[in-house]
């Protein structure tokens, strides 16, 4: 498993007139955590793109348990529970003050600019192997 957590502060622009965060923002918060995880691994998105690899979202799911509100300090945890092969599956937990607000997951595939499926670059697989642990590891 590989796990990373990111801090998010709910901005006023992300809420409705009742101060509740719009549900679509959770997907943006998932992305923030995912990008920070890849940075921590030493595999930033910009590096993939320079090498001709892209990681489109193939599927996404979110389950909303409690609302996030304006000015909440969120912790978004992203976890890679399975080593990637052709796809990368990531799971997310959004928490505030120890309360679980939402969970979700995304699936991504490596593709070239034309949309052709590619195997993950060897460099990325090596980074995963070095960071992987059969117990809960935080990067």
MARTIFI-745625 format. One record per residue: x, y, z of N, C-alpha, C, CB in turn; residue in three letters. Coordinates in steps of 0.02 Angstrom, whole numbers, padded with zeros to 5 digits, always signed. Glycine has a CB too. Example, Ala and Ser with C-alpha at 12.3 -4.5 7.8 and 13.67 -1.06 7.14 Angstrom:
residues 2
+00660-00284+00390+00615-00225+00390+00660-00165+00390+00565-00224+00452ala+00642-00112+00354+00684-00053+00357+00645+00002+00394+00704-00030+00286ser
This chain:
residues 139
+00042-00059+00000+00000+00000+00000+00044+00062+00000-00048+00000+00061unk+00020+00113-00033+00051+00179-00031-00004+00228-00013+00087+00197-00099unk+00011+00273+00033-00041+00320+00056-00010+00389+00066-00074+00296+00120unk-00049+00440+00050-00028+00509+00060-00089+00550+00080+00005+00537-00005unk-00078+00602+00119-00133+00646+00140-00117+00718+00121-00146+00641+00216unk-00169+00754+00101-00163+00824+00082-00211+00866+00123-00177+00833+00006unk-00191+00927+00137-00232+00974+00176-00269+01019+00127-00189+01015+00226unk-00334+01027+00137-00375+01071+00095-00416+01116+00141-00423+01030+00047unk-00420+01179+00125-00464+01226+00161-00522+01243+00114-00426+01291+00185unk-00583+01230+00136-00641+01243+00094-00649+01318+00084-00706+01212+00125unk-00645+01339+00021-00651+01410+00004-00724+01430-00003-00612+01425-00061unk-00738+01493+00007-00806+01519+00001-00835+01504-00068-00808+01594+00016unk-00794+01512-00119-00817+01501-00188-00837+01428-00201-00762+01521-00237unk-00817+01383-00157-00834+01312-00166-00900+01293-00132-00778+01269-00138unk-00934+01342-00103-00995+01328-00065-01057+01362-00095-00987+01349+00007unk-01115+01338-00074-01178+01369-00094-01198+01422-00042-01234+01316-00103unk-01258+01450-00048-01279+01503-00001-01287+01478+00070-01344+01533-00025unk-01291+01412+00080-01295+01384+00148-01227+01368+00176-01339+01322+00148unk-01173+01383+00138-01106+01369+00160-01083+01297+00152-01100+01388+00231unk-01121+01257+00115-01105+01186+00103-01066+01180+00038-01170+01143+00102unk-01013+01141+00040-00971+01132-00020-01009+01094-00074-00907+01093-00002unk-01004+01119-00134-01034+01087-00193-01003+01018-00204-01025+01132-00257unk-01044+00969-00221-01020+00900-00225-00964+00890-00277-01078+00854-00242unk-00964+00927-00330-00913+00920-00382-00843+00938-00358-00931+00962-00441unk-00839+00979-00306-00774+00999-00280-00735+00940-00251-00782+01052-00227unk-00770+00889-00229-00736+00831-00201-00690+00798-00254-00787+00780-00176unk-00712+00799-00316-00670+00771-00369-00606+00812-00379-00709+00767-00436unk-00612+00877-00372-00553+00920-00375-00507+00905-00316-00572+00995-00375unk-00536+00896-00257-00495+00880-00198-00462+00812-00206-00539+00881-00134unk-00496+00764-00237-00465+00699-00252-00403+00711-00296-00515+00651-00287unk-00411+00754-00347-00355+00768-00393-00297+00800-00356-00379+00813-00450unk-00311+00847-00312-00257+00879-00273-00217+00826-00236-00286+00931-00223unk-00251+00781-00203-00217+00728-00165-00178+00681-00211-00268+00687-00123unk-00207+00664-00268-00175+00620-00316-00111+00650-00344-00222+00603-00374unk-00114+00714-00363-00055+00748-00390+00000+00752-00337-00073+00819-00415unk-00019+00767-00274+00030+00771-00220+00060+00702-00205-00002+00800-00158unk+00021+00649-00211+00047+00582-00202+00100+00567-00255-00009+00529-00206unk+00085+00581-00318+00133+00568-00372+00196+00610-00363+00101+00582-00440unk+00188+00673-00341+00246+00715-00327+00290+00683-00273+00224+00786-00306unk+00257+00660-00219+00294+00630-00163+00331+00566-00185+00247+00614-00105unk+00303+00531-00233+00335+00470-00258+00395+00486-00303+00285+00428-00297unk+00399+00549-00327+00451+00567-00375+00429+00558-00446+00514+00527-00362unk+00363+00556-00457+00335+00546-00524+00281+00599-00538+00305+00474-00531unk+00301+00662-00544+00251+00714-00555+00217+00707-00623+00284+00783-00550unk+00154+00729-00625+00115+00726-00688+00152+00759-00746+00047+00760-00678unk+00184+00815-00732+00219+00850-00786+00274+00807-00817+00249+00916-00760unk+00306+00766-00776+00357+00720-00802+00327+00668-00849+00392+00685-00745unk+00269+00641-00830+00235+00593-00874+00220+00625-00941+00170+00567-00842unk+00192+00685-00939+00172+00719-01000+00231+00735-01045+00134+00783-00984unk+00287+00755-01015+00348+00768-01055+00372+00705-01090+00403+00796-01010unk+00359+00646-01058+00379+00582-01087+00326+00554-01135+00393+00532-01032unk+00270+00590-01144+00218+00568-01190+00165+00523-01159+00250+00532-01246unk+00162+00521-01092+00111+00482-01058+00058+00528-01027+00143+00437-01002unk-00004+00507-01032-00059+00544-01002-00099+00495-00960-00104+00578-01056unk-00131+00521-00907-00168+00478-00860-00241+00501-00854-00134+00480-00791unk-00281+00490-00906-00351+00511-00901-00389+00470-00849-00385+00506-00969unk-00440+00501-00820-00485+00466-00775-00530+00421-00817-00527+00517-00732unk-00529+00357-00801-00572+00309-00836-00638+00299-00799-00536+00242-00843unk-00636+00304-00733-00697+00300-00694-00687+00337-00629-00718+00226-00680unk-00742+00360-00600-00740+00396-00536-00803+00380-00498-00732+00473-00547unk-00795+00375-00433-00853+00363-00389-00842+00403-00325-00862+00287-00374unk-00896+00432-00300-00893+00469-00237-00955+00453-00196-00886+00546-00249unk-00945+00446-00132-00999+00434-00084-00996+00489-00032-00994+00362-00051unk-01051+00526-00026-01053+00584+00018-01088+00564+00083-01090+00644-00015unk-01053+00572+00139-01079+00551+00204-01102+00610+00247-01026+00512+00241unk-01061+00662+00249-01076+00724+00286-01052+00783+00245-01043+00723+00357unk-01083+00841+00252-01062+00898+00211-00997+00930+00236-01117+00950+00210unk-00958+00954+00188-00902+00998+00204-00931+01069+00199-00840+00988+00154unk-00904+01113+00241-00931+01181+00244-00875+01232+00236-00968+01192+00310unk-00895+01293+00219-00848+01347+00211-00800+01350+00271-00884+01414+00202unk-00736+01356+00255-00681+01365+00302-00662+01301+00341-00698+01418+00351unk-00694+01244+00324-00672+01181+00354-00601+01166+00332-00720+01123+00334unk-00563+01135+00376-00496+01110+00359-00502+01036+00348-00443+01127+00416unk-00494+01016+00286-00503+00946+00266-00436+00910+00261-00541+00941+00200unk-00438+00846+00273-00382+00802+00258-00408+00753+00206-00355+00765+00323unk-00376+00754+00147-00394+00708+00093-00338+00657+00087-00406+00746+00025unk-00355+00595+00102-00307+00540+00099-00319+00500+00036-00313+00495+00162unk-00266+00487+00000-00269+00446-00060-00227+00384-00048-00244+00486-00124unk-00253+00327-00070-00219+00263-00059-00216+00222-00123-00255+00222-00004unk-00159+00194-00136-00150+00145-00189-00146+00078-00155-00085+00161-00234unk-00199+00039-00160-00203-00025-00124-00179-00083-00166-00274-00037-00103unk-00175-00073-00232-00150-00125-00277-00096-00095-00322-00208-00155-00321unk-00045-00134-00336+00007-00110-00381-00023-00102-00451+00068-00159-00382unk-00006-00047-00484-00035-00035-00550-00007-00082-00603-00022+00037-00572unk-00051-00098-00648-00031-00136-00709-00048-00092-00767-00067-00207-00714unk-00100-00108-00803-00121-00065-00858-00161-00005-00832-00164-00104-00909unk-00190-00013-00773-00230+00041-00742-00205+00054-00671-00305+00022-00741unk-00220+00114-00648-00206+00133-00579-00273+00144-00545-00159+00197-00575unk-00283+00110-00489-00343+00119-00449-00323+00156-00385-00378+00050-00432unk-00357+00210-00369-00343+00249-00309-00406+00257-00268-00312+00317-00327unk-00400+00253-00203-00456+00262-00157-00444+00325-00115-00466+00200-00112unk-00498+00358-00096-00494+00422-00061-00539+00423+00000-00512+00480-00108unk-00517+00459+00051-00558+00474+00109-00551+00549+00123-00537+00431+00172unk-00607+00584+00130-00607+00655+00148-00632+00660+00220-00653+00697+00098unk-00591+00691+00263-00609+00697+00333-00602+00770+00357-00564+00652+00376unk-00639+00785+00409-00635+00850+00441-00642+00839+00516-00690+00900+00415unk-00591+00858+00554-00594+00850+00626-00607+00779+00649-00647+00895+00654unk-00580+00731+00612-00589+00661+00629-00654+00630+00605-00585+00653+00703unk-00698+00671+00574-00761+00645+00547-00752+00629+00473-00819+00696+00557unk-00774+00572+00451-00770+00552+00381-00828+00586+00343-00772+00474+00372unk-00810+00628+00294-00860+00664+00255-00877+00629+00190-00836+00734+00240unk-00828+00598+00159-00839+00566+00094-00785+00514+00081-00841+00619+00037unk-00802+00467+00038-00754+00418+00013-00763+00414-00062-00763+00348+00047unk-00713+00388-00095-00719+00381-00168-00661+00343-00197-00725+00448-00200unk-00663+00337-00262-00608+00305-00298-00606+00330-00370-00615+00228-00297unk-00546+00325-00399-00537+00340-00469-00495+00286-00501-00503+00410-00479unk-00505+00276-00565-00466+00229-00604-00436+00268-00662-00509+00168-00629unk-00371+00257-00676-00336+00293-00728-00298+00244-00773-00286+00345-00697unk-00291+00262-00836-00252+00221-00882-00197+00264-00913-00296+00190-00936unk-00140+00234-00926-00087+00269-00962-00104+00269-01036-00017+00236-00949unk-00101+00327-01068-00116+00334-01139-00068+00384-01171-00189+00356-01150unk-00062+00378-01237-00024+00428-01273-00072+00484-01293+00012+00398-01335unk-00046+00535-01326-00087+00593-01344-00144+00575-01391-00043+00646-01377unk-00136+00521-01430-00189+00499-01476-00241+00455-01441-00158+00462-01534unk-00231+00440-01377-00278+00399-01341-00264+00325-01342-00345+00411-01368unk-00205+00305-01368-00186+00235-01370-00162+00214-01300-00132+00222-01423unk-00187+00157-01277-00167+00131-01211-00093+00112-01212-00210+00071-01191unk-00059+00128-01157+00012+00113-01150+00024+00078-01083+00055+00178-01154unk+00078+00042-01080+00100+00014-01016+00131+00071-00975+00151-00046-01025unk+00125+00068-00909+00157+00120-00869+00233+00120-00881+00143+00109-00793unk+00264+00178-00879+00337+00181-00889+00373+00141-00835+00361+00254-00889unk+00428+00109-00855+00467+00069-00807+00490+00110-00747+00528+00039-00843unk+00507+00172-00759+00529+00216-00704+00474+00222-00651+00547+00286-00732unk+00412+00228-00672+00356+00233-00626+00347+00168-00586+00291+00251-00663unk+00350+00113-00620+00343+00047-00588+00399+00039-00536+00345-00010-00640unk+00460+00059-00553+00516+00056-00506+00503+00098-00443+00581+00078-00539unk+00476+00158-00453+00460+00201-00396+00406+00170-00351+00436+00270-00420unk+00357+00139-00382+00304+00105-00344+00334+00048-00303+00248+00079-00391unk+00376+00008-00336+00407-00049-00302+00448-00027-00241+00452-00089-00351unk+00484+00029-00249+00526+00054-00193+00484+00080-00136+00573+00108-00219unk+00426+00111-00152+00384+00141-00100+00334+00091-00071+00346+00200-00129unk+00323+00036-00105+00270-00012-00085+00288-00048-00020+00258-00063-00140unk+00238-00058+00020+00246-00096+00081+00181-00134+00094+00265-00050+00142unk+00185-00192+00122+00125-00231+00136+00089-00207+00199+00143-00303+00143unk+00116-00155+00230+00083-00123+00286+00068-00051+00266+00126-00126+00351unk+00033-00016+00307+00013+00053+00292+00073+00100+00295-00042+00076+00342unk+00094+00126+00237+00151+00171+00232+00127+00239+00207+00206+00143+00185unk+00149+00291+00239+00131+00358+00219+00190+00391+00185+00108+00400+00280unk+00178+00420+00125+00230+00458+00090+00214+00531+00094+00237+00435+00017unk
